[in-house]
Amino acid sequence: MIIGTRGSQLALAQAKSVARLLEAQGVETSLKIIKTSGDRFTDRPLHAVSSGVGAFVRELDDVMLAGEIDIAVHSMKDMPTVRPATLSTAAVLKRDTPFDILLTYDGTPLDELPEQSIIGTSSLRRAAQIKRYRPDLITQDLRGNIDTRLRKLKEGKYDGILLAKAGLERMGWELEGEILSPDFFCPSPNQGTIAVVTRAGTEAEAVVSRLDHADSRIATEIERILISELGGGCTTPVGSYAKITPDRKEIHVRAEVLSLDGDESVRIDEFIPMLGGLEEATELGHRLAEMGGRKLAEDALLQLSGSSCDPYNLYD
């Protein structure tokens, strides 16, 4: 079976991990690299690439729908909330660390960085959360693959950079940094999770479905439900995080929406029952939107694009 993937080091590492899992079950695979517009245009923020419309996902979808690949591997946080009906998220792999990590030029933690320190990030969410937590810091756009970002940090172009901890783990890199608490830096929906997509009703779907991790699927589905009514998705600074408690009776859910400058935000932080959790999450998502989340999302969209949002959203 042909696995389609982007060509970055991280994307290849993720695709190869899926290939190993499938090959352990006797399934032969090969990799096909697809270069997306999100990879080609690294001179601009992600929200400015194809209007922020699923920059790393839609083009792999198109290749799959054309029958050129059987399987696609994605960082699940990049996947739009609205998906083509003929495609299936056949497996959600067991989640890695969902949190953000701050790497600084000289090892200084976030609370001790000098005023006007420059923090690099490609994420509107992370930028807004930093501005809220430390409004005296300066955020600047940071694009490129992980090693490019690390090189820019080492060269002193930034005092610190924000990344997903899971990406470093998948690359096998152990770097000293500060893992940011979800109390102040709620992660992007589905961060730390790999999704494996196939065409619905195919042999590939049946094979890949054996890799599915049930609890990770439940948590990521709830995270998507929590932010499903916001409406400004492709340019919204939004976090969403669900964690099943050890006794599996409850799910701790957190979600927040911020203004681009971090000055305004709305947040929910509650425990919901495992039984009926999807329905409870739907109610909380509605509450988040009505509390002002929908307006913040729409305001962000207007500030950045001035146009309506395609249902293909890119949240981070």
C-alpha positions in Angstrom: 0.0 0.0 0.0 1.2 3.5 -0.8 1.5 5.9 2.1 1.4 9.6 1.1 3.2 12.1 3.3 4.8 15.6 3.2 8.5 15.6 2.8 9.6 17.3 6.0 11.7 15.4 8.5 8.8 15.3 11.0 6.2 14.2 8.4 8.5 11.4 7.2 9.2 10.3 10.7 5.4 10.0 11.4 4.8 8.2 8.1 7.6 5.7 8.8 6.2 5.0 12.2 2.9 4.1 10.6 4.7 2.0 8.0 6.4 0.0 10.7 3.1 -0.6 12.5 1.6 -1.9 9.3 4.6 -4.0 8.3 4.5 -5.6 11.8 1.0 -6.9 10.7 2.4 -8.2 7.4 1.3 -5.2 5.2 3.9 -4.1 2.7 4.1 -0.3 2.2 6.0 2.3 0.3 6.2 6.1 0.8 5.2 8.8 -1.7 6.2 12.3 -0.9 3.6 15.0 -1.7 4.8 18.7 -1.7 2.0 20.9 -0.5 1.6 24.7 -0.8 2.2 24.9 2.9 5.6 23.5 2.2 6.3 25.6 -0.9 5.4 29.0 0.6 7.5 29.3 3.7 8.0 33.0 3.4 4.6 33.9 4.9 2.5 32.9 7.9 0.4 29.8 7.7 -2.9 31.7 7.8 -1.8 33.5 4.6 -1.2 30.3 2.7 -4.3 29.5 0.6 -6.2 31.7 3.1 -5.1 29.3 5.9 -7.2 26.6 4.3 -5.8 23.2 5.4 -2.4 24.0 4.1 -1.0 20.6 4.8 -4.1 18.4 4.4 -6.3 19.3 1.4 -3.7 18.5 -1.2 -3.0 15.0 0.2 -6.8 14.5 0.3 -6.9 15.4 -3.5 -4.1 12.9 -4.3 -5.9 10.2 -2.3 -9.2 10.9 -4.0 -7.5 10.6 -7.3 -6.3 7.1 -6.3 -2.6 7.9 -6.3 -2.1 6.9 -2.6 -3.9 4.5 -0.3 -3.0 6.0 3.1 -2.2 9.5 4.3 -0.5 10.4 7.6 -1.2 13.7 9.2 -0.6 15.6 12.4 -4.2 15.5 13.6 -4.2 19.1 14.8 -3.7 20.2 11.1 -6.9 18.3 10.0 -10.0 20.4 9.2 -13.1 19.8 11.2 -15.1 19.2 8.1 -13.9 16.3 6.0 -14.8 14.8 2.6 -17.5 12.2 3.1 -15.6 9.6 1.0 -12.5 9.8 3.2 -12.2 8.0 6.6 -10.0 8.8 9.6 -9.3 5.1 9.8 -7.0 5.3 12.9 -6.1 7.7 15.6 -2.8 6.6 17.0 -2.0 6.6 20.8 -1.4 10.2 21.7 2.1 11.6 22.4 2.7 14.6 24.7 0.0 17.2 23.8 1.7 20.2 25.3 3.8 23.1 24.0 7.5 23.5 24.8 9.5 26.7 25.0 13.1 26.5 23.9 15.2 29.6 24.7 18.6 30.7 23.3 20.3 30.5 26.7 18.0 28.2 28.7 16.1 31.0 30.4 12.5 30.0 31.5 9.5 32.0 30.3 8.9 33.9 33.6 12.5 35.1 33.6 12.9 36.3 30.0 13.8 40.0 29.8 11.2 42.4 28.5 11.1 42.7 24.8 12.5 39.2 24.2 11.5 37.9 20.8 9.5 34.7 20.7 9.1 32.8 17.4 6.1 30.8 16.5 4.0 30.0 13.4 0.8 29.6 15.5 -1.7 32.3 16.1 -2.8 30.5 19.2 0.6 30.3 20.8 1.3 34.0 19.9 -2.0 35.1 21.5 -1.3 33.0 24.6 2.2 34.4 25.0 0.9 38.0 24.6 -1.7 37.3 27.3 0.8 35.7 29.7 3.7 38.1 29.0 2.4 41.2 27.1 5.9 42.7 27.4 7.4 40.0 25.0 7.5 40.3 21.2 6.2 37.5 19.0 7.4 37.0 15.4 6.4 34.6 12.8 8.6 31.5 12.5 8.3 29.1 9.6 10.3 26.1 8.4 10.8 22.5 9.6 12.0 21.7 13.1 15.7 21.8 12.3 15.4 25.1 10.5 13.6 26.6 13.5 16.2 25.3 15.9 19.0 26.7 13.7 17.4 30.1 13.8 17.2 29.9 17.5 20.9 29.0 17.8 21.8 31.8 15.5 20.2 34.2 17.9 17.4 35.4 15.6 15.0 34.6 18.4 15.3 34.6 22.2 12.9 31.7 22.3 10.7 29.5 20.1 7.5 27.6 20.8 7.0 24.1 19.4 4.8 21.1 20.0 6.7 18.8 22.4 5.4 15.8 20.4 7.3 16.8 17.3 10.6 16.6 19.2 9.7 13.3 20.6 8.9 11.8 17.2 12.3 13.0 15.9 14.0 11.3 18.8 15.4 14.6 20.0 15.9 15.3 23.8 16.2 19.0 24.1 16.2 21.0 27.4 13.1 23.3 27.4 10.1 24.4 29.5 6.9 22.4 29.0 4.1 25.0 29.2 1.2 24.3 31.5 -2.2 23.8 29.9 -3.6 26.0 32.7 -2.2 29.0 30.7 -1.3 27.4 27.4 -4.2 25.2 26.4 -2.9 23.1 23.5 -4.3 23.1 19.9 -7.1 20.7 19.4 -5.6 17.2 18.8 -2.0 18.3 19.3 0.3 15.3 19.8 -1.9 12.9 17.8 -1.3 11.3 14.5 -4.3 10.5 12.2 -4.2 8.0 9.5 -6.6 8.6 6.6 -7.9 6.3 3.9 -10.7 6.2 1.4 -13.8 4.9 3.0 -14.9 1.3 2.4 -11.5 0.2 1.1 -9.1 -2.6 2.1 -6.7 0.1 3.4 -9.4 1.3 5.8 -9.9 -2.2 7.2 -6.2 -2.7 7.7 -5.4 0.7 9.2 -8.4 0.5 11.6 -6.4 -2.1 13.5 -4.0 0.7 14.6 -6.8 2.8 16.3 -6.4 3.8 19.9 -9.9 4.1 21.4 -9.1 6.6 24.2 -7.1 8.9 21.9 -10.0 8.9 19.4 -12.5 9.8 22.1 -10.4 12.6 23.5 -9.6 14.1 20.0 -13.3 13.9 19.0 -14.3 15.7 22.1 -11.7 18.4 21.5 -13.1 19.0 18.0 -16.7 19.1 19.3 -15.7 21.8 21.9 -14.6 24.2 19.2 -17.0 23.1 16.4 -19.4 26.1 16.8 -16.8 28.9 16.7 -17.1 29.7 13.0 -13.9 31.6 12.4 -11.8 28.5 12.4 -9.0 29.0 9.9 -7.6 32.1 11.7 -8.8 31.5 15.3 -6.4 31.4 18.3 -8.1 28.5 19.9 -7.1 25.7 22.3 -8.9 22.5 23.2 -7.7 19.6 25.4 -9.5 16.6 26.8 -8.0 14.0 29.1 -9.6 10.9 30.3 -9.2 10.4 34.1 -7.3 7.3 35.3 -10.6 5.6 36.5 -12.1 6.3 33.1 -15.2 7.7 34.6 -14.7 11.3 33.7 -13.0 13.5 31.1 -11.3 16.7 32.0 -12.0 19.2 29.3 -10.5 22.6 28.7 -11.1 24.9 25.7 -10.4 28.6 25.1 -10.7 31.2 22.4 -8.5 34.3 22.4 -8.3 37.6 20.5 -5.2 37.9 18.3 -3.6 40.3 20.7 -4.3 38.1 23.7 -6.2 40.9 25.5 -9.5 39.0 25.4 -10.4 35.4 26.0 -13.1 33.0 27.0 -12.5 29.6 28.6 -14.2 26.5 29.9 -12.5 24.1 32.3 -14.7 21.2 33.6 -15.1 17.5 34.2 -17.7 15.7 32.2 -18.8 12.0 32.5 -17.3 9.4 30.2 -20.7 8.0 29.6 -22.5 10.6 27.4 -19.3 12.6 27.1 -20.0 13.6 23.4 -23.3 15.1 24.2 -21.9 17.0 27.2 -19.1 18.3 25.0 -21.6 19.5 22.5 -23.3 21.5 25.2 -20.0 23.0 26.4 -19.0 23.9 22.8 -22.3 25.7 22.4 -21.7 27.5 25.7 -18.1 28.5 24.7 -19.4 30.0 21.5 -22.2 31.9 23.3 -19.8 33.2 26.0 -18.1 35.2 23.3 -16.0 32.6 21.6 -17.8 32.9 18.3 -17.4 36.6 18.2 -13.6 36.4 19.0 -13.2 33.8 16.2 -15.1 36.0 13.7 -13.2 39.1 14.8 -9.9 37.3 14.2 -11.0 36.2 10.8 -12.0 39.7 9.8 -8.7 41.2 11.0 -6.6 38.7 9.0 -8.6 38.1 5.9 -11.8 40.2 5.7 -13.6 37.2 4.1 -15.7 34.3 5.1 -14.1 31.1 6.2 -14.0 27.9 4.2 -15.0 24.8 6.2 -11.5 23.5 5.8 -10.0 25.1 8.9 -6.4 25.2 10.1 -6.3 25.8 13.8 -2.6 25.8 14.4 
